[in-house]
Amino acid sequence: MAAKWLLLTGGISILAGILYIPGLSGSWGISFAFMQDEIGSERPLVTYWAQVSIAVGMIALLFSLLFWRRGQGQGSFAKFSIIAVACGVFSLQTIPLIAWLFVVILAMDGFLPALLHFALLVFALRTIKEFYI
């Protein structure tokens, strides 16, 4: 069951990364219009984060498909791998979530990006929970 949650987490992590890359997301990507005159200054860091999110999402998809095929990942290496990738996704989402929550509080904008990162945190925690309860 954990492999299914990791599959979902990986897919959404890839989607989140794509939404942050301006060339890939087109007009439906995440907007930084609230930054007004400073728009563009965030681009290198955000693009780097997006690439890392896509890479971790692909690793999550790879592990989930690999262990799903082999019997739901019951071995110790499988459990460690799934937990490590889920923790990676979790740690990747905390900083953007906190940043978007500040935007929501201060500018009343950015609710959907904050919701996306919160959902990824929940899915990553749900993946980890499969091994402890």
C-alpha positions in Angstrom: 0.0 0.0 0.0 2.9 2.4 0.7 4.1 2.1 -2.9 0.7 3.4 -4.1 1.0 6.4 -1.8 4.6 7.0 -3.0 3.4 6.8 -6.6 0.8 9.5 -5.9 3.3 11.6 -4.0 5.9 11.3 -6.8 3.4 12.2 -9.5 2.2 15.3 -7.6 5.9 16.3 -6.9 6.6 16.2 -10.6 3.5 18.3 -11.3 4.5 20.8 -8.7 7.9 21.2 -10.2 6.5 21.7 -13.7 4.1 24.4 -12.4 7.1 26.4 -11.2 9.1 26.3 -14.4 7.9 29.2 -16.6 8.7 27.6 -20.0 7.1 24.3 -19.1 4.0 25.5 -17.3 2.8 28.1 -19.8 0.0 30.3 -18.7 -1.3 27.9 -16.1 1.8 27.9 -13.9 2.3 29.4 -10.5 2.4 33.3 -10.6 4.7 35.5 -8.7 2.8 38.7 -9.6 2.5 39.6 -6.0 6.2 40.5 -6.1 5.5 43.5 -8.4 8.8 45.3 -9.1 10.9 42.4 -7.8 9.4 39.8 -10.2 12.1 37.8 -11.9 14.5 37.9 -8.9 13.2 34.6 -7.6 13.5 32.8 -10.9 17.0 31.1 -10.5 16.1 29.7 -7.1 12.6 28.7 -8.0 13.8 27.0 -11.2 16.4 25.0 -9.2 13.8 24.0 -6.6 11.5 22.9 -9.5 14.2 20.8 -11.0 14.9 19.1 -7.7 11.2 18.5 -7.1 10.9 16.9 -10.5 14.0 14.7 -9.9 12.7 13.5 -6.5 9.3 12.9 -8.0 10.8 10.7 -10.7 12.8 8.8 -8.1 9.6 8.3 -6.1 7.8 7.0 -9.2 10.7 4.7 -9.9 10.8 3.2 -6.4 7.1 2.9 -6.1 6.8 1.1 -9.4 9.8 -1.1 -8.6 8.5 -2.2 -5.2 4.8 -2.4 -6.2 5.8 -5.0 -8.7 7.9 -6.9 -6.2 5.2 -7.4 -3.6 4.4 -4.1 -2.0 7.9 -3.4 -0.8 8.1 -5.7 2.2 11.9 -6.0 2.5 14.0 -3.8 4.7 15.7 -2.1 1.7 12.3 -1.4 0.1 11.0 0.1 3.4 14.1 2.2 3.9 14.0 3.4 0.3 10.3 4.3 0.4 10.7 6.1 3.7 13.8 8.0 2.5 12.1 9.2 -0.6 9.0 10.2 1.2 11.1 12.1 3.8 12.9 13.8 0.8 9.6 14.9 -0.6 8.4 16.1 2.8 11.6 18.2 3.4 11.4 19.7 -0.1 7.8 21.0 0.5 8.3 22.6 3.9 10.1 25.8 2.8 7.8 26.6 -0.1 4.7 25.9 2.1 6.0 28.3 4.8 6.8 30.9 2.1 3.4 30.7 0.5 1.7 30.8 3.9 3.4 34.2 4.5 2.2 35.3 1.1 -1.4 34.2 1.9 -1.2 36.1 5.2 0.5 39.3 3.9 -0.9 39.6 0.4 -4.0 37.4 0.4 -2.7 35.6 -2.6 -1.1 32.2 -3.2 -3.7 30.0 -1.6 -3.5 27.3 -4.3 0.3 26.9 -4.3 0.1 26.7 -0.5 -2.6 24.0 -0.8 -0.5 22.1 -3.4 2.5 22.0 -1.0 0.3 21.1 2.0 -1.2 18.2 0.0 2.3 16.9 -0.9 3.3 17.1 2.8 0.2 15.1 3.7 0.8 12.4 1.0 4.5 12.1 2.1 3.4 11.6 5.7 0.8 9.1 4.6 3.4 7.1 2.8 5.6 7.1 5.9 2.6 6.2 8.1 2.1 2.9 6.2 5.2 1.5 8.0 4.4 2.6 11.5 0.7 1.9 12.0 
